Amino acid sequence: MTEHTFDLVVLGGGSGGYAAALRAAELGRSVALIEKDKVGGTCLHRGCIPTKALLHAADVAESAKDAAAVGVRATFEGVDPAGVRTYREGIVAKKYKGLQGLVAARGITVVAGEGRLEAGPAVRVGDDLYRGTDVVLATGSYSRSLPGLEIGGRVLTSEHALELDEIPGRVVILGGGVIGVEFASVWRSFGSDVTIVEALDHLVPNEDIALSKAVERAFRKRGIVSSLGVRFAGVTQTDDTVTVSLENGTAIEADYLLVAVGRGPATDGRGYAETGVELDRGFVRTDERLRTAVPHVWAVGDIVQGLQLAHRGFQQGIFVAEEIAGLSPVLVPDVQIPRVTYSSPEVASVGLTQAQAVAAHGEAGVVAYEYNLAGNGRSEIIGTAGLVKVVRAVDGPVLGVHLVGDRVGELITEGQLAVGWEAHPEDIAPFIHAHPTQSEALGEAFLALAGKPLHAL
């Protein structure tokens, strides 16, 4: 056995892990970054980046279909799966090369292999032991399934769906959350018949009900079928098809079933419990400063209970590196972290939904305002429907900002500032939003809640 000593050892090279490594190295620490696959993790190689590349290809397909409506002569002749793959893989390769260069430039030692936490604290990789003054656990997440539902053949996870070399003629998607509606959006744009099965009563059920209903309307208009409030019962498959059975007796035949029921923490078999790290349903328990029960062992990203978002992992990784360095950083709570679903239409939100705000402040203590994007010039130009919804405490600060419509993910940072700084609509109302932009819709909502609507009644 060979021992190696570092100031910081990071187990997992995804969003949270490499952010911790980069920031610690920037602060002068010696860092070992242990990754069994490729630095960048699920987000870069099998999640955020490749799926958003697919969604852009889907947008281009829709633009070609709709070109005549704006006076442009263009035709949609179909989708070339090999060409889409080449485009997608080129984006990932470019970002991966850039990340590799950045890690090397910071002097970080990258260790290829599957690591296991040991006392010390330390991480074992094969016959090598990497001891750190501190260790950060950042082993990420995996695609969940349902009890008794085996993945394989024509039953796919999102990772498998990315590797398909064909456009399915018919597909059933189990789960109407972020992953499910994004793949539904892509495949419908590519010409597939899509059915979403969601056990809860609404699509994107974690969002404000106004956004869920808007997505459902938009998907119906696009020809995406949603079976809501009914549970999955089982699936059978042949060489060519799957048949999905629901508890209400419905049977749906398709080419593939995509299982999109969420992601679980990747903590099994990594030595966590054996070394004293406490787990709760597989998630690592930490205190409010992301410390585990084991001194000098920290956890970040998807293995920590809460929002499973790459940018949350980034923020937590930076936070831990600065906390170790004694800089007393501020940890952003989950409620202030923006959330975006990159379907068409997009969904973006931050803060409390109206229902959550009412639960916290009472019905009489909350007021909400919705501004329809039909009144926004830029939204009309790009051809999107949707709305802006702002929730505030009566005579108090903005509690939540909720958006639905194409490209609205680019607007949510303003919402995060409003919620994070506990701004009152009256504070924001004097700010000028450039015309014509979709950001004007946010401005209109703040003006209305400040008691001086411009274009709204």
C-alpha positions, -999 to +999 in steps of 0.1 A: +000+000+000+012+035-009+001+065+011-003+100-003-010+131+018-030+161+008-047+191+025-079+181+008-091+148-007-123+150-028-142+118-035-162+124-067-154+146-096-189+159-105-203+194-100-198+196-062-166+177-061-147+196-088-160+230-075-146+221-041-113+210-056-109+241-078-117+266-050-095+248-025-066+248-049-072+285-056-069+291-018-035+274-018-044+239-007-030+207-021-059+187-036-065+151-048-096+146-068-108+110-071-132+101-099-140+066-112-152+079-146-146+113-160-142+146-142-174+166-147-197+138-135-233+131-146-240+168-153-214+172-179-214+138-195-249+122-190-271+150-177-273+188-178-251+195-208-260+167-233-298+169-225-297+207-231-279+201-263-308+178-273-333+204-263-316+230-285-317+206-314-354+202-307-358+240-307-342+241-341-365+214-354-395+234-341-382+266-357-379+248-391-415+236-388-428+270-379-406+290-404-435+298-428-454+316-400-427+343-399-422+345-437-392+323-440-390+295-465-377+265-448-387+228-445-384+202-418-372+170-434-367+150-403-340+144-377-306+127-383-299+109-350-262+104-359-259+141-366-276+151-334-253+127-315-222+143-332-234+178-322-242+167-287-209+149-281-190+178-296-204+202-270-196+177-242-161+171-255-153+208-257-166+215-222-147+185-208-114+196-224-119+230-209-125+215-175-095+192-177-073+222-186-086+242-156-081+213-132-045+208-145-038+246-143-048+246-106-023+218-099-050+194-087-040+157-087-066+137-105-069+100-094-087+076-117-105+049-098-133+040-075-126+053-040-138+041-006-138+062+026-116+050+054-107+063+089-081+090+090-099+106+072-087+089+040-099+075+007-086+041-006-083+036-044-070+001-051-037-003-032-033+035-027-044+055+003-051+092+000-050+109+033-064+144+037-065+169+065-101+171+052-122+149+030-152+160+009-177+133-002-193+142-035-203+109-051-234+122-068-266+103-077-280+076-100-313+071-119-339+055-096-365+029-107-396+016-089-397-016-068-399-045-092-393-024-123-362-037-140-342-015-164-331-032-196-341-039-232-368-013-241-371+000-205-347+029-203-333+055-179-323+090-191-287+078-195-298+051-219-322+075-237-293+097-246-276+068-263-305+058-285-296+057-322-331+062-334-361+085-328-388+065-312-421+064-330-440+060-297-427+065-262-441+063-227-424+084-200-429+073-164-426+105-143-438+140-150-410+158-132-380+177-147-364+148-165-397+134-178-410+167-193-377+176-208-374+143-227-411+145-236-404+179-251-374+167-271-391+136-285-423+154-294-402+180-313-385+152-331-418+137-342-425+110-315-459+102-301-454+108-263-474+098-233-464+109-198-476+088-168-475+107-135-489+094-103-496+129-089-523+152-102-500+176-121-469+177-143-438+193-126-456+188-093-430+205-072-438+238-089-465+264-082-498+251-095-501+279-120-469+268-137-480+231-137-513+240-154-496+261-180-472+233-189-501+209-191-520+232-215-489+237-236-482+200-238-518+193-248-515+218-276-483+202-287-500+167-288-482+153-257-506+130-238-505+132-200-520+105-178-522+122-144-532+109-110-529+073-120-502+048-109-480+026-130-488-011-125-463-030-147-446-034-181-441-062-205-418-061-235-411-079-267-382-075-291-400-045-307-425-030-282-434-024-246-468-025-231-473-003-200-501-012-176-517+014-153-537+007-121-569+020-137-567-008-163-553+012-191-526-004-213-503+017-235-482+002-262-450+020-273-415+014-286-398+024-253-406+031-217-384+059-202-383+056-164-379+092-150-389+088-114-360+108-099-325+102-088-311+085-057-279+093-037-249+072-048-236+062-013-238+024-012-205+005-010-184+035-005-175+030+032-196+058+046-215+040+072-186+019+082-165+049+091-193+066+111-209+088+084-246+089+092-271+081+064-308+088+061-325+068+033-291+068+016-285+105+019-256+117+040-266+136+071-248+169+076-252+199+099-260+233+085-223+238+076-222+205+056-201+187+082-208+150+086-207+132+120-171+123+113-146+151+121-130+167+090-154+148+066-178+169+046-205+162+020-219+182-009-242+178-039-268+152-047-259+130-017-270+157+007-308+158+012-325+186-008-325+200-043-305+178-067-292+205-090-257+210-104-256+247-094-265+237-058-235+213-059-212+240-073-223+264-045-218+238-018-184+227-031-172+263-030-188+268+004-170+238+019-136+248+005-140+283+019-153+269+053-122+247+056-100+277+048-117+297+076-134+323+054-169+319+070-188+318+038-226+321+035-245+290+025-275+297+002-306+278+015-324+256-010-355+279-011-333+307-026-317+284-053-333+289-087-348+259-104-352+256-142-369+229-164-357+233-199-388+220-218-408+240-243-422+259-226-395+264-199-403+266-163-382+286-138-388+294-102-372+305-069-386+308-034-420+297-021-449+286-042-482+303-033-493+272-014-461+271+006-463+308+013-499+305+026-488+275+048-461+297+063-479+331+066-516+323+064-541+330+037-545+366+048-508+372+049-500+364+013-508+381-020-499+369-055-500+384-090-499+368-124-489+386-155-497+368-188-469+368-214-496+376-240-491+412-230-453+411-235-440+422-269-409+400-270-429+369-260-453+377-289-423+380-313-408+347-304-442+330-303-444+318-267-473+317-242-468+317-205-469+338-174-450+354-146-463+349-111-449+368-081-458+359-045-453+384-017-461+388+020-488+414+025-469+447+030-437+426+030-410+411+008-412+389-023-414+353-012-414+336-046-410+342-083-424+317-108-422+318-146-433+296-175-426+303-212-399+298-237-365+313-226-377+323-191-348+304-175-327+334-184-349+356-162-348+338-129-316+354-116-336+386-110-361+366-091-333+351-070-320+385-061-355+397-051-362+366-029-326+364-015-325+400-006-360+400+008-369+429-015-403+445-015-420+450-049-419+487-041-381+485-040-379+469-075-407+488-092-385+518-100-359+497-119-361+499-157-364+468-178-351+471-214-378+472-241-387+449-258-375+421-235-393+393-216-378+408-185-404+435-188-430+409-177-412+406-144-412+444-141-449+445-148-456+420-120-435+440-095-453+472-106-487+456-101-478+443-066-464+477-057-499+491-065-491+509-097-497+485-127-488+499-161-502+476-187-521+453-163-555+459-149 
